[in-house]
């Protein structure tokens, strides 16, 4: 069973700026990886990683986990697109809409969600703070809030992935 909990970060202006730059860098890297995947027809994680990992780490300054997540996010987007094309959600092959959807690389909005795992984000429930990775380094003591019931679920069942929005 999948549990979804919403929590809101309450960063200082300096922390907010670092988080925004991080989110934009991750999405720029994912968009670039999508163009490489489209050109080289490398739509699975391992082949795409061979073509993009080092460049993503160097060019955007992403950590190892963030680079892996950007690559995986790209592959997941192509899997979703392929499934939707096969299901006919963009019309039949040859139609204008189908051709437009399949004829160009996937792109990501600058503020699109970025997955974070336990190596990139840790929760301190008693203090109501998180320690989170950014391109500016690890930020500790970022406050968070949420509904009492949801925070109780988060404290009791915290496992898996979080998304930065």
C-alpha positions as CSV (number, residue, x, y, z in Angstrom):
1,X,0.0,0.0,0.0
2,X,1.3,3.4,-0.9
3,X,0.8,6.3,1.5
4,X,1.0,9.9,0.4
5,X,1.6,12.6,2.9
6,X,2.0,16.3,2.2
7,X,4.4,18.4,4.2
8,X,5.4,22.0,3.5
9,X,9.0,23.2,3.9
10,X,9.4,26.6,5.6
11,X,12.8,27.7,4.3
12,X,14.5,31.0,5.1
13,X,14.9,33.3,2.0
14,X,18.5,32.0,1.6
15,X,17.4,28.4,1.8
16,X,14.5,29.0,-0.6
17,X,16.9,30.4,-3.2
18,X,19.2,27.4,-2.9
19,X,16.2,25.0,-3.2
20,X,14.9,26.8,-6.3
21,X,18.4,26.8,-8.0
22,X,18.6,23.0,-7.2
23,X,15.2,22.3,-8.6
24,X,16.0,24.2,-11.8
25,X,19.4,22.5,-12.2
26,X,17.8,19.1,-11.8
27,X,15.1,19.8,-14.4
28,X,17.6,21.3,-16.9
29,X,19.7,18.2,-16.5
30,X,16.7,16.0,-17.0
31,X,15.6,17.9,-20.1
32,X,19.1,17.6,-21.6
33,X,19.2,13.9,-20.8
34,X,15.8,13.6,-22.5
35,X,17.3,15.1,-25.7
36,X,20.3,12.7,-25.6
37,X,17.9,9.8,-25.0
38,X,15.8,10.9,-28.0
39,X,18.9,11.3,-30.3
40,X,20.6,8.1,-29.3
41,X,17.4,6.1,-28.7
42,X,18.7,5.2,-25.2
43,X,15.4,5.2,-23.3
44,X,16.4,2.8,-20.5
45,X,18.3,3.9,-17.4
46,X,21.6,2.0,-17.9
47,X,22.2,3.0,-21.5
48,X,21.1,6.6,-20.8
49,X,23.4,6.7,-17.8
50,X,26.4,5.8,-19.9
51,X,25.7,8.7,-22.2
52,X,24.8,11.4,-19.6
53,X,25.9,10.7,-16.0
54,X,29.3,12.3,-16.1
55,X,28.1,15.4,-18.0
56,X,25.2,15.9,-15.6
57,X,27.5,15.7,-12.6
58,X,30.0,18.1,-14.1
59,X,27.8,20.6,-16.0
60,X,25.0,21.1,-13.4
61,X,27.0,20.2,-10.3
62,X,24.5,17.6,-9.2
63,X,25.4,14.9,-6.7
64,X,25.5,11.3,-7.6
65,X,21.9,10.5,-6.3
66,X,20.5,13.7,-7.9
67,X,22.0,12.8,-11.3
68,X,20.7,9.2,-11.0
69,X,17.2,10.6,-10.2
70,X,17.3,13.0,-13.2
71,X,18.2,10.1,-15.5
72,X,15.5,7.9,-14.0
73,X,12.9,10.7,-14.2
74,X,13.7,11.0,-17.9
75,X,13.4,7.3,-18.6
76,X,10.1,7.2,-16.7
77,X,8.8,10.1,-18.8
78,X,9.6,8.2,-22.0
79,X,8.0,5.1,-20.7
80,X,4.8,7.0,-19.9
81,X,4.9,8.7,-23.3
82,X,5.3,5.3,-25.1
83,X,2.4,3.8,-23.1
84,X,0.1,6.7,-23.9
85,X,1.1,6.5,-27.6
86,X,0.3,2.8,-27.7
87,X,-3.0,3.3,-25.9
88,X,-4.0,5.8,-28.5
89,X,-4.3,8.8,-26.2
90,X,-2.6,10.9,-28.8
91,X,-4.6,9.6,-31.7
92,X,-3.6,7.0,-34.4
93,X,-0.1,6.9,-35.8
94,X,0.3,9.5,-38.5
95,X,-2.1,12.0,-37.1
96,X,-0.8,15.5,-36.3
97,X,-1.2,15.1,-32.6
98,X,0.6,11.7,-32.5
99,X,3.4,12.9,-34.7
100,X,3.9,16.0,-32.5
101,X,4.0,14.0,-29.3
102,X,6.4,11.3,-30.7
103,X,8.6,13.5,-32.9
104,X,10.4,15.6,-30.3
105,X,12.3,15.1,-27.0
106,X,10.5,15.2,-23.7
107,X,11.0,18.5,-21.7
108,X,10.6,19.3,-18.0
109,X,9.3,22.5,-16.5
110,X,11.9,24.4,-14.4
111,X,9.7,23.9,-11.3
112,X,8.8,20.2,-12.0
113,X,9.0,17.8,-9.1
114,X,12.3,16.2,-8.3
115,X,12.5,12.9,-6.4
116,X,14.6,12.7,-3.3
117,X,15.5,9.5,-1.5
118,X,16.8,8.9,2.1
119,X,20.4,9.7,1.0
120,X,19.4,13.2,-0.1
121,X,16.7,14.1,2.6
122,X,16.4,13.1,6.2
123,X,13.6,14.0,8.6
124,X,14.0,15.1,12.2
125,X,10.4,14.8,13.4
126,X,10.9,16.0,17.0
127,X,12.5,19.3,15.9
128,X,10.2,19.5,12.8
129,X,13.2,20.1,10.5
130,X,14.8,18.3,7.5
131,X,18.3,18.0,6.3
132,X,18.3,18.3,2.5
133,X,20.8,18.2,-0.3
134,X,21.1,21.2,-2.7
135,X,23.6,22.2,-5.3
136,X,24.9,24.7,-2.7
137,X,25.6,21.9,-0.2
138,X,23.6,20.1,2.4
139,X,21.2,22.4,4.3
140,X,20.3,21.4,7.8
141,X,17.5,22.7,10.0
142,X,15.0,23.5,7.2
143,X,11.7,23.8,9.1
144,X,8.6,21.9,7.8
145,X,4.9,21.8,8.8
146,X,1.7,20.1,7.8
147,X,-1.6,18.8,9.2
148,X,-1.2,17.0,12.5
149,X,-2.7,13.8,11.2
150,X,-0.4,13.8,8.2
151,X,2.7,14.5,10.2
152,X,1.8,11.6,12.5
153,X,1.5,9.3,9.5
154,X,4.9,10.6,8.2
155,X,6.6,10.0,11.6
156,X,5.1,6.5,11.9
157,X,5.6,5.2,8.3
158,X,8.4,7.2,6.8
159,X,9.9,5.1,4.0
160,X,10.7,5.5,0.4
161,X,10.9,8.6,-1.8
162,X,10.0,12.3,-1.3
163,X,9.4,14.8,-4.1
164,X,10.6,18.4,-3.9
165,X,8.0,20.7,-5.5
